[in-house]
């Protein structure tokens, strides 16, 4: 009998990827919860499952320290992502 690996994310889902700018390595995340510089996020989708710190982020091309639910934030990601990937705060 084959055992199936559980993909249980740590933390709460705070948004999803809505766009990825491949040439600059920046993802746009539509937030369903708040996010702060200094938080650690985990991105899961397709073959991707990685964590990283939020070093800086932008809302409407302005650097911000905090973003709230409903904001679309741009942040540099360490791996390639695609639309629809889920973002968790851990």
C-alpha positions in Angstrom: 0.0 0.0 0.0 1.4 3.4 -1.0 1.5 6.1 1.6 0.6 9.6 0.5 2.6 12.5 1.8 0.5 15.1 3.5 1.0 18.7 2.3 -0.3 20.4 5.4 0.9 24.0 5.4 2.2 25.6 8.5 0.4 28.7 9.5 -2.6 30.5 8.0 -3.2 31.2 4.3 -2.9 34.9 3.8 -3.3 35.2 0.0 -2.5 33.9 -3.4 -0.2 34.8 -6.3 -1.9 36.7 -9.0 1.1 37.6 -11.2 4.8 36.8 -11.5 7.3 39.0 -13.2 9.9 36.5 -14.4 12.5 39.0 -15.5 12.8 40.6 -12.1 11.7 37.7 -9.8 8.8 39.6 -8.3 5.4 38.1 -7.3 2.2 40.0 -6.9 0.2 38.6 -3.9 -3.5 39.4 -3.4 -3.8 39.4 0.4 -6.7 38.0 2.4 -4.9 38.9 5.7 -2.2 41.4 6.8 1.5 41.0 6.0 4.4 42.9 7.5 8.1 43.3 6.5 10.0 40.8 8.7 7.3 38.1 8.5 8.1 34.7 7.1 5.9 33.3 4.3 5.6 29.9 2.7 4.5 29.6 -0.9 2.9 26.3 -2.1 1.8 25.3 -5.6 2.7 23.0 -8.4 6.3 21.8 -7.7 7.0 24.8 -5.4 7.0 24.6 -1.7 9.4 27.1 0.0 9.7 29.6 2.8 11.3 33.0 2.8 11.5 36.2 4.9 9.7 39.3 3.6 12.6 41.8 3.3 10.6 44.5 1.5 7.3 44.9 -0.3 5.4 47.4 -2.3 1.8 48.5 -2.7 1.1 50.5 -5.9 4.9 51.0 -6.4 5.4 52.5 -2.9 7.5 50.7 -0.3 5.4 49.8 2.7 6.1 48.1 6.1 2.6 46.7 6.5 -0.1 45.6 4.0 -3.7 44.7 4.8 -6.3 42.3 3.5 -7.4 43.4 0.1 -4.0 44.9 -0.9 -2.0 43.6 -3.8 1.6 43.6 -2.8 4.7 43.0 -4.9 7.7 41.3 -3.4 10.8 39.6 -4.6 10.6 35.8 -4.3 13.5 33.3 -4.2 12.0 30.9 -6.6 9.8 31.0 -9.7 6.0 31.0 -8.9 2.8 30.9 -10.9 -0.6 32.4 -10.7 -2.8 30.6 -8.1 0.0 29.5 -5.8 -1.1 29.8 -2.1 0.8 32.0 0.3 0.9 31.3 4.1 2.3 33.3 7.0 4.4 31.0 9.3 
